[in-house]
Amino acid sequence: MNRICQLFQIKYPIIQGGMIWCSGWELASAVSNAGGLGLIGAGSMYPEILKEHIKKTKNNTDKPFGVNVPLLYPQTEEIMKIIIKEDVKIVFTSAGNPKTWTKHLQENGIKVAHVVANSSFAEKADFAGVDAIVAEGFEAGGHNGREETTTMSLIPLVRTKTAKPLIAAGGIGTGRTMLAAMILGADGVQIGSRFVASDEASAHIDFKNEILKAKEGDTKLLLKKLVPVRLIMNKFADEIVKAENEGASKEQLANILGRSRAKSGMFKGNLTEGELEIGQISAQINKIKPVRNIIDDILSEYKTVKQQLNHVRFSF
């Protein structure tokens, strides 16, 4: 049995990214009901809102699901208390030290995966005792690694550093890319951007439609002096590029970013002034679909391409 399926007790080794403003109870429960692992994105939720989403997810699926917790947020302790009290069995942590919470969560019967962007942090996550590691390449949307290591380079590097169950993320949203990640050494995949363009994602419809328009080169990794984030280019992103080219300080960039920029763009649909976080694979997305159809498409292509490769004879 696949190690990720066994670890999380799911049918398919497909994990939904816990994306801020896009990953509410409806998306998480839909992914879990379709055989993957749905994640509630706690990064954009106050503790009481998270509690509500956990309850609604439980009411809408009897399958395993989890919560994604970026450790850089100030209310992390309260978030963790709610997760434990509500008996959530799976937590994905990111943007922080995995040693801080892993043991405590595991002592409360919770499986822990941690997201990393380089092999050094993968070793630290392994040492911290996490149950699985997510290696996220430079192609990914949202918060990203400063090293700009692509998924194709990152997965083999991480695989040499750890024997833990490994989940590939970044640039994955089709059966072909899922198969490629598995060949490189991953045990499963985490998919974010493709699920944003789903019926069930909590993103604003205008943002979803903007994703369908994206072409190659329409996203860039910006704000590297703060927390690197991949965005669709718009008026706000152009301001950041201009400021960075002029040598803006960390404080000046933070001032331009301001507050609630991501909520404005992804949740409220402000396509000019908002922060539109999405991955490079957006250039391959051309239709908004129900989650079940997206997963069916991925699995169908995965099986077809795998079968084709089994019959290929390589000659040099």
Secondary structure, 3 states (H helix, E strand, C coil): CCHHHHHHCCCCCEEECCCCCCCCHHHHHHHHHCCCEEEEEHHHCCHHHHHHHHHHHHHHCCCCEEEEEECCCCCHHHHHHHHHHCCCCEEEEECCCHHHCHHHHHHCCCEEEEEECCHHHHHHHHHHCCCEEEEECCCCCEECCCCCCCHHHHHHHHHHHCCCCEEEECCCCCHHHHHHHHHHCCCEEEECHHHHCECCCCCCHHHHHHHHHCCCCCEEEECCCCCCEEEECCHHHHHHHHHHHCCCCHHHHHHHHCCCHHHHHHHCCCCCCCCCECCHHHHHCCCCECHHHHHHHHHHHHHHHHHHHHCCCCCC
